[in-house]
Amino acid sequence: MKLSPTQSHYALGVLMSQGRIRKAQVEKALKGREEEIRTLRERLAALEQISPAAPARARRRRGRPGPAVARKTRVRRGIQMSPRVRALRQLPGKYMGYVRRLKPAEKARVRSVREKQDIEAAIRLAKSLGAKA
């Protein structure tokens, strides 16, 4: 159930006037909230002491809210890879792409070619068998 602040204020007033909720219960709930906020702040301070290089967004400014800080986009470090290695890493995907469309008997034939020769020969065979289908 989601209530707006106005709705929750009204509902709380009605329940208090009907005697279903006492003022002490409301005060206790609010005190519990303050205790929880204090506990969370203490835990956060302890965590910030553990990690000396806390990220900038964790160290918020107190006082008036300023303009939103633009998020830094992560720079992905490109893994240096030779074209040959890249091509070798793409072979299993090509193999699976061609083999998945084949019938079980054709898959067995391609698998045996892969075991006896190499993956490139198996890809060529799977490609030719898939073209016939």
ABEGO torsion letter per residue (X at the ends): XBBBAAAAAAAAAAAAAAGABBAAAAAAAAAAAAAAAAAAAAAAAAAAAABABBBAAABBBBEBBBBBBBBBBBBBBBBBBBAAAAAAAAAAAAAAAAAAABBAAAAAAAAAAAAABBAAAAAAAAAAAAAAX
